[in-house]
Amino acid sequence: MHVEVTFTPAEFGLLRQRDLSDSACVIFDVLRATSTIVTALARGADSILPVASIEAALKQREADRTILLAGERAGLRITGAISGGPDFDLGNSPREYTAQLVRGRRIVTTTTNGTRAFAACRGARQVLAASFLNLRRTAEHLLRAGCERVVLVCSGTGENVAFEDCLGAGALCHELVRLNARINLCDSAHFVADMLSANADDFEAAMEKSSNARRLLAIPELAEDVSFCMTENLYPIVVASNPDGWLYRAAINQ
């Protein structure tokens, strides 16, 4: 298995041009889209569809009135003033997604960067959503699946690299190597693995280097999202996409 990493949305276009038919793409948007997706599915949501725009989300609701609308702009839940229609049911804080609210529900979500990353990887053999919350199961799944190439896709912030996504990708690299020492890490994967090693002893201090984390910590109602999203292996689940782009809790073969 050959593991590489992409760092910013500038690489999304290149991913769309590549033949990914032999590859697994693993999306990281640690703060917070993939952490929220993993949490929602772990707490019983039926499925989640990431879409690029508010308009696309509203069209899904028009087609199925039972769908929950979720997402953010500038970190905050989308209101009617932004959507030109209804207030969205949920924002992008994983702590909002209680079992009582999401169990058995289909959710359509639109976020600033994470949903763009999923769209860029549509041609891959597998598309997975990963976070610190489900690292171990994701690594185990990748090894069982036997993909020749694994691309760890960091969603970034705006058009820039996101520190916390690189830490998540580095943590997955560590887990893959721990499980199979023959994993081939390319230079970009070694870079994030070394980055994780340099910061693993104190994630709280490391988050001071993250512009996303600093922004969330400055919003009282969202500050706790940072420590929650940095919790390792809270949920022993794998989150995978079907060909239509819906994300499901994948069956795990022990």
N, C-alpha and C positions, 0 to 999 in steps of 0.2 A: 504494500500500500504506500502510495506517494501522497504526502500531505503538504498542501500549500495554503497561503493566506492572502486574501485581498483586504485592503484597508479602508478604502473610501468609496463613496458613490461614483467617483470618476471612473472606477473600474466596472461599474454595472454594465455599461455599454459593451465593454470588451467581453464580459461574460455572455451576453446575448449572442455575440458573434462566434463563440467557441462551440465546438462539438462536445457537449457534456454528457453524451449518452452512456459513457462508461464511468461517470463521476457521481459522487454524492456531494451535494452542496449543503453545508450546515450554516444556517443563518444565526448570527449573534446580533441582538439589539438589547444589550443587558439592561440599559436604563431607557426604555423599559419594555418595548413591544414584545420581545420573545419571552421575557420573564413573565409578562402578563398572560401571554398565550399559554405557556406551560402551566401556570397557576390555574387558569380557567378550566383547562382540560383535566387537570388533576382533581379539580373540585366538581367534576361531573358534567361540564358542558359537552354537548353532543359533537360540535364541530365549529371551526372558526375560519372565516374567509377574509384574508387580508386584501384590501383593495386600495388603489392609488389615490382615489379622490372621494370627497364628500358626496359628489354627484353619483358616483358608482355605488356608494353605500346606500343612498336613498333609493336608487333603482332596485336594489336587492330587497329593500323593505316594501316597495310597491308590489313586487312580485310575491312576497310572502310576509304577511302582516305579523307573523309570530316571531320573526327574526328580531334579535336585540341589536341595536346600533351602538357601536363603541368606537372610541378613538380620541385623538387629541390634536390640537393645534397650539403651538407655543407651550406645550406641556399640559394644557388644561382641557377638560372635557369640552366637546363641541356643543355649543348652545344653538338655539334657533336663530340668534342674531348672526351667527357664522354660517349655519347651514342653509339659511333661507327657508327652512322648514321646521321640523320638530327638534327639540332638544334631544341629544343622544342619551341613551339609557345609561351608558357607562363611559368612563374616561379611559385612561391608560395606566391607572394605578393597580397593581396586582392585588392590593389589599381590598379593593372594591369588589372583587369577583368572588363573593361568598357562594358556598354551595346552595344556599337558599335562593339566590338570585339566578344562578347559571345552570343548575342541574337540569340536564335534558334539553337545553336550549341551543339553537344555532345562533351564532354571533358573527356579524360582519364588522370588521374593524378597519379604520384608516388612520395611519400615523405618519409622521413627517418623513422618516427614513426607512423604517423596518419593512413597510409594505412594498416599497420600491425594490428592496433587496430580494424579496420573494419573487417579484415579477421578473427580475433579471435572471433567475435560475430555473425558469419553467422547463427548459429542455433537458434538465439533469435526470439521470437515472433515478435518483432519490433526492428529495428536498426535505430537510429536517429543520425544526426550530430548536435551538439550544440556548441554554443559559447556565449560570452557576447552579440553578435549582435542580437540573436534571443531567449534570455532566456525566456521571458514571454510567447511567443507562444508555446515554447517547454513544459513549465510547464503546460499550459492549455491543451495541447494535451495529455500529460501523464495522467492527471486526467480524461479526457473524455474517454480515451482508456480503463481504468479500469484494467491495468496490476497489478497482485498481487505483483510482484517484479520489482524493477527498479535498474539496475546496472549502476552507473555512471563510465565510463571507462576513466581514465586519461592516455593519450598516453605517457607522459613522454618525457625525453630528453636522447637520447642514451638508456642506460638501467636503468636510474635513474628517480626519481620523478621530475616533472616540477612544479615549484611554481605556475605559472599562470594557469595550468590546475586544480590544487586544488582550486584556487580562483574561477574559473568558476563553478566547481562542487558545491562549497559552496554557490555560488550565486543562483544556481538552487535549492538547498535545501531550502534556505530562501524563494524563490518564491513559492515552493510547499507548505511549511508550511503556508505562508501568505494566500494562496488560500484555504487550507484545514488543519486546526489545528490538525486533527486526523492522519496525516501522521506519520508513524513510521520510525524514523531515527535510523539506527544502529550506533554503535560506530564510524565507519569510516565516516559516514555521519555527525554525530555531530562534528567530528574533523574538517572537511572542512568547515562546517557552522561556527564554532568558529573562524577558520582561516580567513574567509571572514569578519566576524564582526571586527576582530582586525585590518584589513587593509582597510576597506571600505571607510574611510574618506579621504584617499589620495592614489589613485592607482598609481600616478606618483612616489611617494616615495616607494610604495610597489614594483614597478618593479625593483628597485635597488637590490632586493633580488633574482631576477630571472636571472639565467645565460643565458637563451634564450634571454631575453629582453636586457641584457647588450651586448650580441653579435650583435643583430640587431641594437641597438643604435650606435654601433661603425662603422656601414656601412652606409655612408651618404644616399645612395639611398634607404635604407630599414628602416631608423630610424623612419619615420612617421608611419610605420606599427604598432608599439607598441601601440601608443595612439589610432589608428583606431581600433585595435582588442579589446581594452578594453572599447569600447563604448557600453553602454547597450541599447538593444531593438531598434537598428537602423532599423532592418528589421522584420516586423511582419509575419514571415513565419516559417513553419515547414519543416524540411528536413528529408526525410525517404528513406530507402533502399527497393528496390524490391527484390524478391528471387534470382535474378541473380547478385545482388550486385550493380546495378546502383542506384544512389541517385537522387531523384526527389523532387521538391517542392510539398509537400503534400497538398491536399485539406483540408481546415479548415472548420469544421462544427461549426457554431456560436450557 
